[in-house]
Amino acid sequence: MRDSSGGSERGEPRLRRELGVLDAVVVGLGAMLGAGIFAVLSPASAAAGSGLLWGLAAAALVAYCNATSSARLAARYPAAGGTYVYGRERLGEFWGYLAGCAFVVGKSASCAAMALTVGYYAWPGQAPAVACGVVVAVTAVNYAGVQKSAWFIRAVVAVVLAVLAAVVAASLASGQADAARLGGGTDGGPAGVLQAAGLLFFAFGGYARITTLGEEVRDPARTIPRAVPLALGIALGVYAAVALTVLAVLGPAEAARTAAPLGEAALASGVPGLPQAVRAGAVVAALGALLALVLGVSRTVMAMARDGHLPRALAAVHPRFRVPHRADLVVGAVVAVLAATVDVRGAIALSSFGVLVYYAVANASAWTLTSAEGRPRRAVPAVGLAGCLLLAFSLPWPAIVAGSAVLALLAAVHGARRALADRG
C-alpha cells in the first residue's frame, strides 16, 4: 500500500530529493534533444516528405496533452515510476502494470537506439562494441548518484544547443537555404504524416524523465508542473528551427535519403569544421539522451519491484548513493544486449509504440481526476488518449506487431500470476 504522495507503508528506503526546476528541465531536454534531432528527422522525412512539418505539429500537440496530463498526475503522485503509479492508483493494478511494461519495453529500445547512435557517429565500423561500452559507462554514472547525472546532462545540453545554433545560423547565412524547398504538399499523404508524427513523438518523450523522477525532485507539486511544459516548449522551438533549416537547405527528398541530414546541411554551409562539430554534437547529444533514459527506466523498474511485479530485490536503494543500484545494473545489462542486436530504425519505431501506449494510460488516468485534484480541461486527456492510439497504430507494421505481441505476453503473465495467487 502507498499513500497519495507515493509514500510506502512498508517503510522502504526513499530516494534523495535534490533536483530543482532547472535540473528537472535539463534532464528532460537531455533526452528530447539527443533523440529527436540526430535520430528521427531522416525516417520522418521519408514517411511524410514535405509534410514533415505537419507531422511535427501533430506530434507536438499530442505531446502537449500528454505533458499536461502527466504533470497534473505527477504533482498528485510524486513517486518514482511515472504512469506506472498513476495507472495503478487511478485505473487499477493491471493498467499500472501495463503502463510500466510499455515504458520499460519502449524506453529500453530507445536506450539501445541512442547507444547505437553514439557508436555510428564515433566509430561506424565498431558501432555495437562502442554502444555496449557506452552503456557500461552510463550505468556507472547513474550508480554514483542522480545529482552527478543531472550536472553531466546540463553540460551535454549546453554543448548540443551550441552546435545546433551554429548549424542553423551557418546554413541560413550560406545562401543555400531556399524557402521553395519547404513545399506545400504532403508527399506521403495523411498516412505518411501520421507515421512521421508517431516517429517524431519518440523525440518528445524526454519529459517523461521528469515525471519518473517524482521521488527525487524538491517540492514536486510545484517543480514538476513547471518543468514539464518548459522542457517541452524549449524542445519544440529547437525542433522547429532545425527542421525548417534542414528542409530549406536539402529539401524533403534529400533529407530522407541521407542518414545524417544535419551533417549534410552543415556541409552545404561551407563553414570549415562545422561538419565535424555536428558529428561531435551528435555523440554528445546521444550520450545525454542515453543517460536520462536509463535514469527513467531504472526508476520505473524500482517502482514495479516495490509492488511485486518484478523481483523485489530490484527495489533496493543503495545506502550511500541513495539510488536504485540493482535496477540500474539490470537495466544497463538489458540495454547492452539490445544495443548489440537491434536495428536503429526498428528500435525507434518500437520505442514510439511502447511510449505511446504508456501515455494513453496516462491520459486515461488524468481523465479520472476531479477538479479538486487538479484535473486539466477534459479536452486535454481526451485529445491525448485519441492521439496516442492513432499515432501508435500509424507506425510501421513490424513495430506494431512486435510491440503488441510483447505487451500481450506480459499481460498474460500478469493474468496467470493473479490466477495462481487467487487459488492460493
LUMTI-941291 format. One record per residue (C-alpha): x, y, z. Coordinates in steps of 0.25 Angstrom, whole numbers, padded with zeros to 4 digits, always signed. Layout:
XYZ ...
This chain:
+0000+0000+0000 +0004+0014-0003 -0001+0028+0001 -0005+0038-0009 +0009+0044-0009 +0015+0031-0013 +0020+0028+0001 +0020+0014+0006 +0014+0008+0018 +0025-0003+0017 +0036+0007+0020 +0045+0004+0009 +0057+0014+0007 +0053+0026-0001 +0061+0033-0011 +0068+0047-0008 +0060+0059-0012 +0070+0069-0018 +0066+0073-0032 +0060+0087-0035 +0053+0092-0047 +0065+0095-0055 +0071+0081-0052 +0058+0075-0056 +0056+0083-0069 +0071+0079-0073 +0068+0064-0070 +0056+0065-0080 +0064+0073-0090 +0075+0063-0090 +0066+0052-0094 +0058+0060-0104 +0069+0067-0112 +0078+0055-0113 +0067+0046-0118 +0060+0056-0127 +0070+0064-0135 +0080+0053-0139 +0072+0041-0140 +0058+0044-0145 +0058+0055-0156 +0062+0045-0167 +0052+0034-0165 +0041+0044-0162 +0044+0051-0175 +0044+0038-0183 +0030+0036-0177 +0024+0050-0179 +0032+0057-0190 +0029+0071-0190 +0018+0069-0179 +0029+0067-0169 +0025+0080-0162 +0011+0075-0161 +0016+0063-0154 +0024+0071-0145 +0012+0079-0141 +0003+0067-0139 +0014+0061-0130 +0015+0074-0122 +0000+0074-0120 -0001+0060-0115 +0012+0063-0106 +0006+0075-0100 -0007+0068-0096 +0002+0056-0090 +0011+0066-0083 -0001+0074-0077 -0008+0061-0072 +0005+0055-0067 +0009+0068-0059 -0004+0068-0052 -0003+0054-0048 +0012+0055-0044 +0008+0067-0035 -0002+0058-0028 +0006+0045-0028 +0021+0050-0027 +0027+0036-0026 +0037+0029-0035 +0030+0021-0046 +0022+0031-0054 +0010+0026-0061 +0012+0012-0055 +0008+0019-0042 -0003+0028-0048 -0010+0016-0055 -0009+0007-0043 -0015+0018-0034 -0026+0023-0043 -0030+0011-0052 -0025-0001-0045 -0014-0010-0043 -0014-0016-0057 -0013-0003-0064 -0002+0002-0056 +0005-0011-0059 +0002-0010-0074 +0008+0005-0074 +0020+0001-0066 +0023-0011-0076 +0020-0002-0088 +0030+0009-0082 +0041-0001-0079 +0040-0008-0093 +0039+0005-0101 +0050+0012-0094 +0059+0000-0093 +0058+0000-0109 +0061+0016-0108 +0073+0014-0100 +0078+0004-0110 +0076+0013-0121 +0083+0025-0114 +0095+0016-0111 +0096+0011-0125 +0095+0026-0130 +0108+0029-0121 +0114+0017-0128 +0111+0020-0142 +0116+0034-0141 +0128+0032-0132 +0133+0019-0139 +0124+0013-0150 +0132+0001-0152 +0130-0003-0138 +0117+0003-0134 +0111-0009-0126 +0124-0010-0118 +0125+0005-0115 +0110+0005-0112 +0112-0006-0101 +0124+0001-0095 +0116+0014-0094 +0104+0007-0087 +0114+0002-0077 +0120+0016-0075 +0106+0022-0073 +0101+0011-0063 +0114+0015-0055 +0110+0030-0055 +0096+0027-0051 +0101+0017-0040 +0109+0029-0034 +0096+0037-0032 +0085+0045-0039 +0091+0059-0036 +0104+0055-0043 +0096+0051-0054 +0088+0064-0055 +0101+0072-0055 +0106+0064-0066 +0093+0065-0074 +0093+0080-0072 +0107+0081-0079 +0102+0072-0090 +0090+0081-0093 +0099+0093-0094 +0108+0087-0104 +0097+0082-0112 +0089+0095-0113 +0102+0102-0117 +0104+0092-0128 +0090+0093-0133 +0090+0108-0133 +0103+0108-0141 +0097+0099-0151 +0084+0107-0153 +0092+0121-0153 +0102+0116-0163 +0092+0109-0172 +0083+0121-0173 +0095+0130-0175 +0101+0122-0186 +0091+0125-0197 +0088+0110-0199 +0074+0111-0192 +0062+0113-0201 +0048+0114-0195 +0043+0108-0208 +0048+0094-0204 +0039+0094-0192 +0028+0091-0201 +0013+0091-0198 +0009+0077-0201 +0009+0065-0193 +0017+0055-0201 +0014+0043-0192 -0001+0046-0191 -0009+0047-0178 -0004+0033-0174 +0011+0038-0176 +0009+0050-0168 +0003+0042-0156 +0014+0032-0157 +0024+0043-0157 +0017+0049-0145 +0018+0035-0138 +0033+0035-0141 +0035+0049-0137 +0028+0046-0124 +0040+0038-0120 +0047+0051-0119 +0037+0058-0110 +0037+0046-0100 +0048+0053-0091 +0039+0060-0082 +0035+0046-0077 +0048+0046-0070 +0043+0058-0061 +0031+0051-0056 +0038+0037-0054 +0048+0045-0045 +0036+0050-0036 +0042+0044-0023 +0055+0052-0026 +0051+0066-0028 +0049+0076-0018 +0035+0081-0015 +0029+0072-0027 +0015+0079-0026 +0022+0092-0031 +0034+0087-0038 +0028+0076-0048 +0017+0085-0054 +0027+0096-0057 +0038+0087-0062 +0030+0079-0072 +0024+0090-0081 +0037+0098-0080 +0045+0086-0085 +0034+0083-0096 +0034+0097-0101 +0049+0099-0102 +0050+0085-0109 +0039+0089-0119 +0045+0102-0122 +0058+0095-0125 +0052+0084-0134 +0044+0094-0142 +0057+0103-0145 +0065+0091-0148 +0054+0084-0157 +0052+0097-0165 +0066+0099-0167 +0069+0085-0172 +0057+0085-0181 +0061+0099-0187 +0075+0094-0190 +0073+0080-0194 +0058+0078-0198 +0050+0067-0193 +0055+0056-0203 +0070+0059-0199 +0067+0059-0184 +0060+0046-0185 +0072+0040-0193 +0083+0043-0184 +0085+0037-0171 +0091+0050-0165 +0083+0061-0170 +0089+0071-0160 +0103+0067-0165 +0099+0069-0179 +0093+0083-0176 +0106+0087-0169 +0114+0082-0181 +0106+0090-0190 +0108+0103-0182 +0123+0102-0186 +0128+0106-0172 +0141+0099-0168 +0140+0090-0157 +0125+0090-0155 +0122+0076-0161 +0132+0071-0150 +0125+0079-0139 +0112+0073-0143 +0118+0059-0142 +0123+0062-0129 +0110+0068-0125 +0102+0056-0129 +0111+0047-0120 +0109+0057-0108 +0094+0058-0110 +0092+0043-0111 +0100+0041-0098 +0092+0051-0091 +0079+0045-0096 +0084+0031-0092 +0088+0036-0078 +0074+0042-0076 +0067+0030-0082 +0074+0019-0073 +0071+0028-0061 +0056+0028-0064 +0055+0013-0068 +0062+0009-0055 +0053+0017-0046 +0041+0010-0053 +0047-0004-0051 +0049+0000-0036 +0035+0004-0034 +0029-0009-0041 +0039-0017-0032 +0033-0010-0019 +0019-0015-0023 +0024-0029-0026 +0022-0028-0041 +0037-0030-0043 +0047-0037-0033 +0047-0029-0020 +0062-0029-0020 +0061-0019-0031 +0055-0009-0021 +0067-0008-0013 +0073+0006-0011 +0088+0008-0009 +0090+0012+0006 +0101+0022+0002 +0097+0027-0012 +0082+0026-0010 +0080+0021-0024 +0073+0008-0028 +0086+0002-0031 +0081-0012-0034 +0071-0007-0044 +0082+0002-0050 +0091-0010-0053 +0080-0019-0058 +0075-0008-0068 +0089-0006-0072 +0091-0021-0075 +0078-0022-0083 +0081-0009-0091 +0095-0014-0094 +0089-0027-0100 +0079-0019-0109 +0090-0010-0114 +0098-0022-0119 +0086-0028-0126 +0075-0018-0131 +0074-0009-0143 +0073+0006-0140 +0061+0010-0148 +0053-0002-0143 +0057+0002-0129 +0052+0016-0131 +0038+0011-0136 +0037+0000-0125 +0041+0011-0115 +0030+0020-0120 +0019+0009-0120 +0023+0006-0105 +0023+0020-0101 +0010+0024-0108 +0003+0012-0100 +0009+0017-0087 +0003+0031-0090 -0010+0026-0094 -0011+0020-0080 -0006+0034-0074 -0017+0041-0081 -0028+0031-0077 -0023+0033-0063 -0023+0048-0064 -0038+0047-0069 -0042+0042-0055 -0036+0053-0047 -0046+0062-0040 -0046+0078-0041 -0041+0078-0026 -0030+0068-0030 -0025+0078-0041 -0031+0071-0053 -0028+0078-0067 -0039+0082-0076 -0046+0070-0081 -0041+0072-0095 -0027+0071-0092 -0027+0056-0087 -0037+0053-0098 -0029+0058-0109 -0017+0052-0103 -0023+0038-0102 -0028+0038-0116 -0015+0044-0122 -0007+0033-0115 -0015+0022-0120 -0016+0028-0134 -0001+0030-0135 +0003+0017-0129 -0005+0009-0140 +0001+0018-0151 +0015+0013-0148 +0022+0003-0158 +0015-0010-0156 +0027-0018-0151 +0027-0009-0139 +0012-0010-0136 +0013-0025-0137 +0025-0027-0128 +0020-0017-0118 +0006-0023-0117 +0012-0037-0116 +0021-0033-0105 +0011-0026-0097 +0001-0037-0099 +0010-0047-0094 +0013-0039-0082 -0001-0037-0079 -0003-0052-0080 +0008-0054-0070 +0001-0044-0061 -0012-0051-0062 -0007-0064-0059 +0001-0060-0047 -0012-0053-0042 -0020-0066-0044 -0010-0074-0037 -0010-0064-0025 -0025-0065-0024 -0025-0080-0024 -0014-0080-0013 
